[in-house]
Amino acid sequence: MPPLSPMLAKSVANVPAADAVDGGYLYEPKWDGFRCLVFRDGDEIELTSRSTKSLTRYFPDVVEAARANLPERCVVDAEIVTVVGDRLDFDTLSQRVHPAASRVAMLAEETPATLIVFDLLALGHESLLDTALGERRERLESALSGAAAPVHLTRTTRDAAVAEQWFGQFEGAGLDGVMAKRLDSAYAPNGRKMLKIKHARTADVVVAGYRLHKTSTDAAPLLGSMLLGLYTEAGVLHHVGVCASFTAARRAELVAELAPLEVPLADHPWGEMEMGPNRWSSGKDLSFVPLAPERVLEVGYEHMEGPGEDARFRHTAQFKRWRPDREASSCTYAQLEEVVGYRLQDVLT
């Protein structure tokens, strides 16, 4: 019964060799969505997030799909995703977490969610937490043998070379890496027993402003996050994301270091941009300190979300170093690696 915390993963740089440990690895695509444990007891369905909070009210379509496709009494570990065109789309997924039931129902109709199942934690009255992954996978395949879309059993391989191929191919369908799980491992709630291999890239970006940290005061201002930009081919500076995660001392230093670049909002390229509170910010003030777009830094990122010159960093970027040797105008979308397209249907098959 909930609450039950899902098993977590730690990041590694490369796909581990299949013979690295006794028993080997089971490799899976890494889906980019909402982690979800699904509890079914007859007609009763409960969806819980990575933090054990309920997701049930936000995904009525997943509830119905689970009722139609999962065993009568079970607990499965899965990912909720949404699809736009032939790739995953996190933006439409995040819109589903909305306080208005009418909007949730409308979005469930417009962009129905898909449930990707990858582990079986209980079946009938039996807990499988202490059962080895290899056996859990066999029983999951049997339990979902009659399942149909929008419920899918994730594909797997025991071949590291195939996993390497997936790592390169599947990103084009919106996935963000590969998972490696020991076949002889039990399920460890909240334990980092899985390995995740994600794409790691760098880009040179323009610092065009910053937001103050939540603990900042007038007497002791602290930088919370830097606002990053890239230039389009037409020379327009687009907001592409943020970088954060600085020490308290460094936050204070950065405010002083960037002070000479402060400009009035009216003189800034983003003067007309909507940067205030929105429905996702829970009233948080998202206004920013505008800076002349002159300084360049290198950031690390995993992948971009969105098409062409509307793309943004999918996650918070990581500060690498200042680039005083780069002109801000040279920081364009052209430097970004172009991901080769791949059909999501070919991943689900």
C-alpha positions in Angstrom: 0.0 0.0 0.0 1.2 3.6 -0.6 3.2 5.4 0.4 6.1 3.5 -1.2 9.2 5.3 -2.5 10.5 4.2 -5.9 14.1 2.9 -6.4 16.5 5.6 -7.6 19.5 5.8 -9.8 23.0 7.2 -9.7 24.6 8.8 -12.8 27.6 7.2 -14.5 29.5 8.3 -17.6 29.2 5.2 -19.8 27.1 2.2 -20.4 28.6 -0.5 -18.1 29.8 -3.7 -19.7 27.4 -6.6 -19.6 29.9 -8.9 -17.8 31.0 -6.2 -15.3 29.2 -8.0 -12.4 27.9 -11.5 -11.7 24.5 -11.8 -13.2 25.0 -9.0 -15.7 22.8 -6.1 -16.4 19.4 -5.4 -17.9 19.4 -2.3 -20.0 16.4 -0.1 -20.7 15.6 3.2 -22.5 15.4 6.1 -20.0 12.0 7.8 -20.5 11.6 11.5 -20.0 8.4 11.9 -18.1 6.9 11.6 -14.6 8.1 8.7 -12.5 5.0 6.9 -11.2 4.1 3.9 -9.0 0.7 2.5 -9.9 -1.2 0.7 -7.2 -4.3 -1.3 -8.4 -6.7 -3.2 -6.1 -9.7 -4.1 -8.2 -11.3 -0.8 -9.4 -9.3 1.2 -7.0 -6.3 2.9 -8.7 -3.7 5.2 -7.1 -0.8 6.9 -8.9 2.0 8.3 -6.8 5.1 10.3 -7.8 8.8 9.9 -7.0 8.2 11.9 -3.8 5.1 9.7 -3.0 2.6 12.5 -3.7 -0.6 11.5 -5.4 -0.8 12.1 -9.2 -4.2 10.4 -9.5 -6.4 13.5 -10.1 -4.1 14.8 -12.8 -4.2 11.7 -15.0 -7.7 10.3 -15.2 -6.8 8.8 -18.6 -3.9 6.8 -17.0 -6.2 5.6 -14.3 -8.6 4.2 -16.9 -5.8 2.7 -18.9 -4.4 1.0 -15.7 -7.8 -0.3 -14.9 -8.2 -1.8 -18.4 -4.7 -3.3 -18.7 -3.0 -4.1 -15.4 -3.6 -7.2 -13.3 -6.5 -7.1 -10.9 -4.2 -6.6 -7.9 -0.7 -5.3 -8.4 1.9 -2.5 -8.0 4.1 -1.5 -10.9 6.9 1.0 -11.4 6.4 3.1 -14.5 6.8 6.4 -16.3 4.0 8.7 -17.5 4.8 10.4 -20.7 2.9 12.5 -23.4 3.5 12.3 -27.1 3.3 15.2 -29.6 4.0 14.1 -33.2 6.4 11.3 -33.0 8.4 12.2 -29.9 8.0 12.7 -26.2 6.9 16.2 -25.1 7.5 17.2 -21.5 5.8 20.6 -21.8 2.4 19.1 -22.4 3.0 16.6 -19.6 3.8 19.3 -17.1 0.6 21.2 -18.0 -1.4 18.3 -16.7 -0.5 19.2 -13.1 -3.2 21.9 -12.8 -5.6 22.8 -10.0 -8.7 23.0 -12.3 -10.3 19.6 -12.9 -11.9 21.0 -16.1 -8.6 21.8 -17.6 -7.1 18.5 -16.6 -10.0 16.7 -18.3 -9.6 18.9 -21.4 -5.8 18.2 -21.6 -6.4 14.5 -21.1 -8.6 14.6 -24.1 -6.3 16.7 -26.3 -2.9 15.1 -25.3 -3.7 11.8 -23.6 -0.8 10.3 -21.6 1.0 7.0 -22.1 2.1 4.7 -19.3 5.5 3.0 -19.8 5.8 0.1 -17.3 9.3 -1.3 -16.4 9.0 -3.1 -13.1 6.6 -5.3 -11.1 6.7 -4.7 -7.3 3.6 -6.8 -6.2 1.2 -9.2 -7.8 -1.9 -10.5 -6.1 -1.1 -10.8 -2.4 2.7 -11.3 -3.0 5.3 -8.6 -2.6 8.2 -8.9 -5.1 10.5 -6.3 -3.5 13.0 -9.0 -2.4 12.8 -10.9 -5.7 15.7 -10.6 -8.2 15.1 -8.3 -11.2 15.5 -11.1 -13.7 12.5 -12.9 -12.2 10.5 -9.7 -11.7 10.9 -8.9 -15.4 9.7 -12.4 -16.5 6.7 -12.1 -14.3 6.0 -8.6 -15.6 6.1 -9.7 -19.2 3.6 -12.5 -18.3 1.3 -10.1 -16.4 1.2 -7.5 -19.2 1.1 -10.0 -22.1 -2.4 -8.8 -23.0 -1.8 -5.0 -22.4 -2.5 -2.6 -25.2 -1.9 1.1 -25.8 -1.7 3.5 -24.0 0.0 1.0 -21.6 3.4 -0.3 -22.9 6.0 -2.6 -21.5 9.4 -1.0 -21.9 11.8 -2.8 -24.1 15.0 -4.3 -22.7 18.2 -5.9 -23.7 21.1 -7.7 -22.0 23.5 -6.6 -24.7 25.6 -3.6 -23.8 26.3 -2.9 -27.5 22.6 -2.6 -28.2 22.2 -0.3 -25.2 24.9 1.9 -26.7 23.0 2.0 -30.0 19.8 3.0 -28.1 21.7 5.8 -26.3 22.5 7.4 -29.7 19.3 6.7 -31.5 16.5 7.1 -29.0 17.3 10.7 -28.1 15.7 11.7 -31.5 12.4 10.4 -30.1 12.7 12.5 -27.0 14.2 10.0 -24.6 17.1 11.1 -22.4 19.5 8.2 -22.0 19.7 4.5 -20.9 19.3 2.7 -17.6 21.3 -0.2 -16.4 20.0 -2.5 -13.7 21.6 -5.6 -12.2 19.6 -8.7 -13.0 20.3 -10.2 -9.5 19.2 -7.1 -7.6 16.2 -6.8 -5.3 14.0 -3.7 -5.4 15.3 -1.1 -2.9 12.8 1.8 -2.3 14.6 5.1 -2.1 18.0 3.3 -2.7 20.2 4.3 -5.6 20.7 0.9 -7.0 20.2 1.6 -10.7 22.6 3.3 -13.1 21.6 6.1 -15.5 23.6 7.2 -18.4 22.5 10.6 -19.8 23.6 12.8 -22.6 26.2 15.4 -21.5 26.9 18.5 -23.6 28.3 22.0 -23.3 27.3 25.3 -24.9 28.5 28.9 -24.7 25.6 31.2 -23.7 25.0 34.9 -22.9 24.2 36.0 -19.3 21.3 38.4 -19.8 20.1 38.8 -16.3 19.6 37.1 -13.0 17.0 36.4 -10.3 17.6 37.0 -6.7 17.8 34.0 -4.3 14.9 33.4 -2.0 17.1 34.3 1.0 18.3 37.5 -0.5 17.8 40.8 1.3 18.4 44.5 0.5 21.3 44.5 2.9 22.8 41.3 1.6 21.7 40.5 -2.0 22.3 37.0 -3.2 22.0 35.7 -6.8 19.6 32.9 -7.2 19.9 31.9 -10.9 21.4 33.4 -14.0 19.2 33.9 -17.0 20.8 32.5 -20.2 20.3 33.5 -23.8 21.3 32.4 -27.4 21.0 34.4 -30.5 18.9 33.4 -33.5 20.2 33.6 -37.0 18.3 36.9 -37.3 20.2 38.3 -34.3 17.4 38.1 -31.7 18.4 37.0 -28.2 16.1 34.2 -27.0 15.8 33.2 -23.3 16.9 29.5 -23.2 17.0 28.7 -19.5 18.9 29.2 -16.3 21.9 28.0 -14.3 22.0 27.9 -10.6 23.5 25.8 -7.7 26.1 28.2 -6.3 27.4 28.4 -2.7 26.1 31.3 -0.5 29.4 33.0 -0.7 29.5 32.7 -4.5 26.0 34.1 -4.8 27.1 37.3 -3.0 30.2 37.6 -5.1 28.2 37.2 -8.3 25.9 40.1 -7.4 28.9 42.4 -7.0 30.6 41.0 -10.1 27.6 41.5 -12.4 26.6 44.9 -11.0 28.5 46.9 -13.6 26.3 45.2 -16.3 23.0 46.2 -14.9 20.8 48.2 -17.3 17.2 49.5 -17.2 14.6 47.0 -18.3 13.5 49.4 -21.1 17.0 49.1 -22.6 17.1 45.3 -22.4 16.3 42.9 -25.3 13.8 41.1 -23.0 12.0 44.3 -21.8 8.7 43.0 -23.2 9.2 39.4 -22.0 6.7 38.0 -19.6 8.9 37.2 -16.6 6.4 37.8 -13.8 4.5 35.2 -11.7 2.6 32.5 -13.5 0.3 29.7 -12.6 3.2 27.2 -12.2 5.2 29.5 -9.8 2.8 29.4 -6.9 3.0 33.1 -6.5 6.8 33.2 -6.6 8.2 36.5 -8.0 10.0 35.7 -11.3 11.1 39.2 -12.0 14.7 39.6 -12.9 17.7 42.0 -12.8 18.4 42.9 -16.4 22.1 42.8 -17.6 23.7 44.1 -20.7 24.1 40.9 -22.8 27.9 41.0 -22.9 29.3 38.3 -20.7 29.6 34.7 -22.0 29.9 31.5 -20.0 30.1 27.8 -20.7 27.4 25.6 -19.3 26.7 21.9 -19.2 23.4 20.5 -20.3 21.7 17.3 -21.2 19.4 18.2 -24.0 17.1 20.8 -25.4 13.3 20.9 -25.4 11.4 22.5 -28.3 11.8 23.0 -32.0 14.6 24.9 -33.7 15.2 28.4 -32.4 12.4 28.0 -29.8 14.4 25.3 -28.0 15.3 25.7 -24.3 17.4 23.7 -21.9 15.2 20.9 -20.6 16.8 21.1 -17.1 18.8 23.7 -15.1 22.2 24.1 -16.8 25.4 23.7 -14.9 27.9 26.5 -14.7 31.3 25.5 -16.1 33.5 28.6 -16.6 33.5 32.1 -17.8 34.5 32.6 -21.5 36.1 36.1 -21.8 37.5 35.0 -25.2 34.0 34.8 -26.7 31.9 37.6 -28.1 28.3 37.4 -27.0 27.0 37.7 -30.6 28.8 34.5 -31.4 26.6 32.5 -29.0 24.0 31.2 -31.4 21.8 28.1 -31.8 24.1 27.0 -34.6 26.6 25.7 -32.0 24.2 23.2 -30.6 24.4 19.5 -31.6 21.5 18.5 -33.9 19.9 15.4 -32.7 19.0 12.9 -35.4 15.2 12.3 -35.6 13.9 8.9 -34.5 10.3 7.6 -34.5 8.9 7.1 -31.0 6.8 4.2 -32.4 10.1 2.3 -33.1 11.0 2.7 -29.4 7.6 1.4 -28.2 7.6 -1.5 -30.6 
